[in-house]
């Protein structure tokens, strides 16, 4: 629909009336706000603060209970009398102008003289006693703290000394046990050496007897030239050396034999110990025999060079030392 000129003129007129109405409302609002503003009284504003009388000191309370002294007012001077004039020159009396609120005289308020509160001797004495009590309590607390620190230091020192004594006692006990063990080991070593020497002497004696008997009888050398008497002495010496280092377990009966094979090198150093399947010893018994063989090495060798055998089959018989 196309807008005509008359519609445009009507819209412009309505917009103009709306703006005029808005300006009129704004002017009326400003005028009403100015007319309704309250008039302020002359002078500075008075401020006050509410306080509870109980919060004041006793001296201030006594001061407030006393009525203030009235302030003497100076007498106002009397207005001068009008000079007499002639009746013709006296103007008719004029009405006095009404006083405006801002021109009205303000009566000064009487102010009480500020009194210096007298010092309260009772409060000072109580404060002094409180200060002395606090100082005494602080000194006692400091003394207790120092005593507790001294006690703690002394207790720690005693605990450390007791700990050192226990450690020293334990060290002495360990040293004594170690010395006793070393003594037993040395004794066992000496006994083993003596036993080995005796066995060697016995073996040498037997070997000499066997050699003398063989030379006397001049028997034929058999068994690949090995002297049976010397070989038996060699095995007996090894048996004695093992027995000297063996402690028989309770489950191994006396006289029970166990077939084993000892692999060694020249000089008597043991390489391996093996037990035959027919050996009646249990695992504990076999381990004890092997340990005795290891302790006895080097096995007897000097004097038995001619009958030395790298793989030695031996029937070990259980005996007590």
C-alpha positions as CSV (number, residue, x, y, z in Angstrom):
1,X,0.0,0.0,0.0
2,X,1.5,3.4,-1.0
3,X,1.6,6.2,1.6
4,X,-0.1,9.5,0.7
5,X,0.9,13.1,1.5
6,X,-1.9,13.4,4.0
7,X,-0.7,10.4,6.0
8,X,2.8,11.8,6.2
9,X,1.5,15.2,7.4
10,X,-0.7,13.5,10.1
11,X,2.3,11.4,11.3
12,X,4.5,14.5,11.6
13,X,1.8,16.4,13.6
14,X,1.4,13.5,16.0
15,X,5.1,13.3,16.6
16,X,5.4,17.0,17.2
17,X,2.6,16.9,19.8
18,X,4.2,14.0,21.6
19,X,7.5,15.9,21.9
20,X,5.7,19.1,23.2
21,X,3.9,17.0,25.9
22,X,7.2,15.4,27.0
23,X,8.9,18.8,27.4
24,X,5.9,20.1,29.4
25,X,6.1,17.2,31.8
26,X,9.8,17.7,32.3
27,X,9.4,21.4,33.1
28,X,6.6,20.7,35.5
29,X,8.7,18.1,37.3
30,X,11.6,20.5,37.7
31,X,9.4,23.3,39.1
32,X,7.7,21.0,41.6
33,X,11.0,19.6,42.9
34,X,12.4,23.1,43.4
35,X,9.3,24.3,45.2
36,X,9.2,21.2,47.5
37,X,12.9,21.4,48.7
38,X,13.0,22.1,52.5
39,X,14.7,25.3,53.7
40,X,17.7,24.6,55.8
41,X,18.2,26.4,59.1
42,X,21.1,28.7,59.5
43,X,24.2,27.4,61.4
44,X,26.2,24.2,61.3
45,X,24.4,20.9,61.9
46,X,24.5,19.3,65.4
47,X,25.9,15.8,65.7
48,X,25.3,13.5,68.7
49,X,26.6,10.0,69.7
50,X,24.7,7.6,72.0
51,X,26.7,6.1,74.9
52,X,25.9,4.0,77.9
53,X,26.6,5.7,81.2
54,X,28.0,2.5,82.6
55,X,30.9,2.6,80.0
56,X,32.3,5.9,81.5
57,X,34.8,6.0,84.2
58,X,33.7,6.7,87.8
59,X,35.1,10.2,87.7
60,X,33.1,11.0,84.5
61,X,30.0,9.6,86.1
62,X,30.4,11.8,89.2
63,X,31.0,14.8,86.9
64,X,27.8,14.1,84.9
65,X,25.7,13.8,88.1
66,X,26.7,17.4,89.2
67,X,24.5,20.1,87.7
68,X,26.5,22.6,85.5
69,X,27.0,26.1,86.8
70,X,24.9,28.7,85.0
71,X,26.7,30.9,82.6
72,X,26.3,34.6,83.6
73,X,24.7,36.6,80.8
74,X,25.7,40.2,80.1
75,X,22.8,42.7,80.4
76,X,21.5,44.0,77.2
77,X,21.9,47.7,76.7
78,X,18.7,49.7,76.7
79,X,17.8,51.3,73.4
80,X,18.2,55.1,73.4
81,X,15.2,57.2,73.8
82,X,14.0,59.0,70.7
83,X,14.6,62.7,70.7
84,X,11.5,64.9,70.8
85,X,10.6,66.4,67.5
86,X,7.8,68.6,66.4
87,X,4.5,67.1,65.8
88,X,4.4,68.1,62.3
89,X,7.6,66.3,61.5
90,X,6.7,63.0,63.2
91,X,5.8,60.4,60.6
92,X,3.0,58.0,61.3
93,X,4.1,54.7,62.9
94,X,5.1,52.0,60.4
95,X,4.4,48.3,60.9
96,X,7.4,46.2,61.9
97,X,8.5,43.8,59.2
98,X,7.9,40.2,59.9
99,X,11.2,38.3,60.8
100,X,12.3,35.7,58.4
101,X,13.5,32.3,59.6
102,X,17.0,32.8,58.4
103,X,17.3,36.2,60.2
104,X,16.0,35.0,63.5
105,X,18.6,35.3,66.3
106,X,20.0,32.0,67.6
107,X,20.5,31.7,71.3
108,X,23.9,30.3,72.1
109,X,23.7,27.0,74.0
110,X,25.4,27.0,77.3
111,X,28.5,24.7,77.3
112,X,29.7,23.2,80.5
113,X,33.4,23.6,81.3
114,X,35.3,20.3,80.6
115,X,36.6,19.1,83.9
116,X,39.7,17.1,84.2
117,X,38.9,13.7,85.8
118,X,40.7,13.2,89.0
119,X,43.0,10.0,89.0
120,X,41.3,7.1,90.8
121,X,43.8,5.8,93.3
122,X,41.8,2.6,93.8
123,X,42.0,1.8,90.0
124,X,45.7,2.6,89.9
125,X,46.4,0.3,92.9
126,X,44.4,-2.5,91.3
127,X,46.2,-2.1,88.0
128,X,49.6,-2.1,89.8
129,X,48.6,-5.3,91.6
130,X,47.5,-6.9,88.4
131,X,50.7,-5.9,86.6
132,X,52.8,-7.4,89.5
133,X,50.7,-10.6,89.4
134,X,51.2,-10.9,85.6
135,X,54.9,-10.3,85.9
136,X,55.2,-12.9,88.7
137,X,53.2,-15.4,86.7
138,X,55.4,-14.9,83.7
139,X,58.5,-15.4,85.8
140,X,57.1,-18.6,87.3
141,X,56.1,-19.8,83.8
142,X,59.6,-19.1,82.5
143,X,61.2,-20.9,85.4
144,X,59.0,-23.9,84.9
145,X,59.9,-23.9,81.2
146,X,63.6,-23.8,81.9
147,X,63.2,-26.6,84.5
148,X,61.3,-28.8,82.1
149,X,64.1,-28.2,79.5
150,X,66.7,-29.2,82.0
151,X,64.8,-32.3,83.0
152,X,64.3,-33.3,79.3
153,X,68.0,-32.8,78.6
154,X,69.0,-34.9,81.7
155,X,66.6,-37.6,80.7
156,X,67.9,-37.8,77.2
157,X,71.5,-37.9,78.5
158,X,70.6,-40.8,80.8
159,X,68.8,-42.7,78.0
160,X,71.8,-42.2,75.7
161,X,74.2,-43.4,78.5
162,X,72.0,-46.4,79.1
163,X,71.9,-47.2,75.4
164,X,75.7,-47.0,75.2
165,X,76.0,-49.3,78.2
166,X,73.7,-51.9,76.6
167,X,75.6,-51.7,73.3
168,X,78.9,-52.1,75.1
169,X,77.5,-55.1,77.0
170,X,76.2,-56.7,73.8
171,X,79.5,-56.1,72.1
172,X,81.4,-57.7,75.0
173,X,79.1,-60.7,74.9
174,X,79.6,-61.1,71.1
175,X,83.4,-60.8,71.5
176,X,83.3,-63.4,74.3
177,X,81.2,-65.8,72.1
178,X,83.5,-65.2,69.1
179,X,86.6,-65.8,71.2
180,X,85.1,-69.0,72.6
181,X,84.2,-70.2,69.1
182,X,87.7,-69.4,67.8
183,X,89.1,-71.3,70.8
184,X,86.9,-74.3,70.0
185,X,87.9,-74.1,66.3
186,X,91.6,-73.9,67.3
187,X,91.2,-76.9,69.7
188,X,89.4,-78.9,67.0
189,X,92.1,-78.0,64.5
190,X,94.8,-79.1,66.9
191,X,93.0,-82.4,67.6
192,X,92.6,-83.0,63.9
193,X,96.3,-82.3,63.3
194,X,97.2,-84.7,66.1
195,X,94.9,-87.3,64.8
196,X,96.3,-86.9,61.3
197,X,99.8,-87.2,62.6
198,X,99.0,-90.3,64.5
199,X,97.3,-91.8,61.4
200,X,100.2,-90.9,59.3
201,X,102.6,-92.5,61.8
202,X,100.4,-95.6,61.9
203,X,100.3,-95.6,58.1
204,X,104.0,-95.2,57.8
205,X,104.6,-98.0,60.3
206,X,102.3,-100.3,58.4
207,X,103.8,-99.3,55.1
208,X,107.3,-100.0,56.5
209,X,106.2,-103.3,57.9
210,X,104.6,-104.3,54.6
211,X,107.6,-103.3,52.6
212,X,109.9,-105.2,55.0
213,X,107.7,-108.3,54.8
214,X,107.5,-108.0,51.0
215,X,111.2,-107.7,50.7
216,X,111.8,-110.6,53.0
217,X,109.3,-112.9,51.2
218,X,110.0,-111.3,47.8
219,X,106.5,-111.9,46.6
220,X,105.6,-111.3,43.0
221,X,104.4,-107.8,42.3
222,X,100.8,-108.0,41.2
223,X,97.8,-105.6,41.1
224,X,99.7,-103.5,38.5
225,X,102.7,-103.0,40.9
226,X,100.6,-101.6,43.7
227,X,101.5,-102.6,47.3
228,X,98.3,-104.0,48.9
229,X,99.5,-103.1,52.4
230,X,100.4,-99.5,51.5
231,X,97.0,-99.1,49.7
232,X,95.2,-100.4,52.8
233,X,97.1,-98.0,55.0
234,X,96.3,-95.1,52.6
235,X,92.6,-95.9,52.8
236,X,92.8,-96.3,56.6
237,X,94.5,-92.9,56.9
238,X,91.8,-91.2,54.8
239,X,89.1,-93.0,56.8
240,X,90.7,-91.7,60.1
241,X,91.0,-88.2,58.7
242,X,87.3,-88.1,57.8
243,X,86.2,-89.5,61.1
244,X,88.3,-86.9,63.0
245,X,86.2,-84.2,61.4
246,X,82.8,-85.9,61.5
247,X,80.0,-85.6,64.0
248,X,77.7,-88.6,63.8
249,X,74.0,-87.7,63.5
250,X,71.7,-89.5,65.8
251,X,69.8,-91.3,63.0
252,X,73.1,-92.9,61.7
253,X,73.7,-96.1,63.8
254,X,77.3,-97.1,64.8
255,X,79.0,-99.5,62.4
256,X,76.8,-98.7,59.4
257,X,78.8,-98.4,56.2
258,X,78.3,-96.1,53.2
259,X,79.9,-96.6,49.8
260,X,81.2,-93.3,48.4
261,X,83.6,-92.1,45.7
262,X,86.1,-89.3,46.3
263,X,87.6,-87.5,43.3
264,X,90.8,-85.7,44.2
265,X,94.0,-84.3,42.8
266,X,97.6,-84.8,43.8
267,X,98.2,-83.3,47.1
268,X,94.9,-84.4,48.6
269,X,92.6,-81.6,47.4
270,X,89.0,-82.9,47.1
271,X,87.2,-82.1,43.8
272,X,83.9,-84.0,44.3
273,X,82.2,-86.4,46.7
274,X,79.6,-88.9,45.4
275,X,77.6,-91.5,47.3
276,X,76.5,-94.8,45.9
277,X,72.8,-95.6,45.6
278,X,73.3,-98.4,48.0
279,X,74.4,-96.0,50.8
280,X,71.8,-96.4,53.7
281,X,72.5,-92.9,55.0
282,X,69.7,-90.3,54.6
283,X,70.3,-86.8,53.2
284,X,71.4,-85.4,56.5
285,X,73.9,-88.2,57.1
286,X,75.3,-87.8,53.6
287,X,75.7,-84.1,54.0
288,X,77.5,-84.6,57.3
289,X,80.0,-87.1,55.7
290,X,80.7,-84.8,52.8
291,X,81.3,-81.8,55.2
292,X,83.8,-84.0,57.1
293,X,85.6,-84.8,53.9
294,X,85.8,-81.1,53.0
295,X,87.1,-80.3,56.5
296,X,89.7,-83.1,56.3
297,X,91.3,-81.8,53.0
298,X,94.0,-81.9,52.0
299,X,93.6,-85.7,52.5
300,X,96.7,-87.7,53.5
301,X,99.1,-87.8,50.5
302,X,102.7,-87.6,51.8
303,X,104.2,-91.1,51.9
304,X,101.3,-92.5,49.8
305,X,102.4,-91.2,46.4
306,X,102.9,-94.6,45.0
307,X,99.3,-95.7,45.8
308,X,97.6,-92.4,45.1
309,X,94.4,-92.7,43.1
310,X,92.5,-89.8,41.7
311,X,89.2,-91.6,42.0
312,X,89.1,-93.3,45.4
313,X,86.3,-95.8,46.3
314,X,85.9,-95.9,50.0
315,X,83.5,-97.8,52.4
316,X,82.9,-95.2,55.2
317,X,82.1,-96.8,58.5
318,X,80.2,-94.8,61.1
319,X,82.2,-94.5,64.3
320,X,82.4,-92.0,67.2
321,X,85.6,-90.0,67.8
